[in-house]
Amino acid sequence: MSNLRFVNEVTLSVAANTVDLPNLFTGDFETYLVVGENFSSSATGSDYVDARLLDASGSAITTSNYRYGVHYVPSSTGASAEGGNPGNIIGGIGFQNAPLAEGVSFEMYVYSPYDASVYTQGQWVGSNYKSTGTPQAYCWQGFFKYTVNERITGLQLKSRNGANNMDSGTIRCYGVAD
Amino acid sequence: MAGSLIKVSSNTITGSPGSVTLTGIDDNSIYLLTVNNLLQSVGTQVVYRFTESGTDYTGANYGKSGRRITSAGSATDAGDAATITWMFLDSTLGSTVGYNAQYYICNANNSSMETSIIGRHIDGGGSYRKMTGNGVLKRNSAVDGISVLAFSGTPGGGTFTSGEINLYKIK
């Protein structure tokens, strides 16, 4: 049997600028692999896609206890970085440029989310295509530490400025068995 | 079994070891090393060495390069020429906040090729940064494992206190 175990899958169907992805993390695994595919909007507009964690009751954590850093590299010249030191989001999972079918895709490892005695940490690689301005592909690499010892059960994806409603995309969560 | 992640070796740290060695690389598959919530009591960094016939290779043939990303919003290069005796000196450990990593090991079992490691980690302790990069053993040899060492003056001179380290084969 593979040590990579499927846990849960969520497919978006209702347009919203925040999307909760509950029940991804349980006490069964220490490390989780979250794979998001083509988070997009059928409307027009563009915005960063950020994330937040869901607490034990499934509510998004909005306090400024996230530390994150992200480096994003376009297919043309000029890479950029941003950070939250601290911030109230996990910034820069990708950039959504609706209404392209090619939305934001990413993979993220999340460490010890269900263990309330340690910080939850994660790191991700994301990609998207941006058609406005100079059309180009982007690669995103980032990490976060949630600096409170608290049980985490899921993720929220969030349009940074509320400019886009995500209405398609799939997220799959896997546990990495010890 | 096709399309599987198969555990080869693991170590849940007990006591206060200066290093942990995982072996079991025995074919040309890609292997995945995972490190979860690694903590130290002595030393501030973790470094890596490959093993040949179960013993750390300690020659000055390692190199690494990468990109260091911080929560202050910076991204800088970090590299070494291939003349050092370990890999990944940028990995900071703490005593209460764990270090986490995923690294893929390539070409290890092939004695006619150099062995490389590719991946990323998040620093432990109060350091809010990650490293994405690679390391290489510039030596054609059959590598059968990897050692994770607490660094305090020398590799293995520090001590780990807790954490879990796993080596998987990707089939």
Interface residues (C-beta under 8 A of the other chain):
Chain A: M1 S2 N3 L4 E30 T31 R67 Y68 G69 V70 H71 A79 A81 E82 G83 G84 N85 P86 Y109 Y111 S112 V118 Y119 Q121 G122 Q123 Q141 G142 F143 K145 V176 A177 D178
Chain B: M1 G3 S4 L5 I6 K7 S10 T34 N36 N37 R67 I69 T70 S71 A72 G73 S74 A75 V97 G98 N100 Q102 R120 H121 I122 Y128 R129 K130 T132 E164 N166 Y168
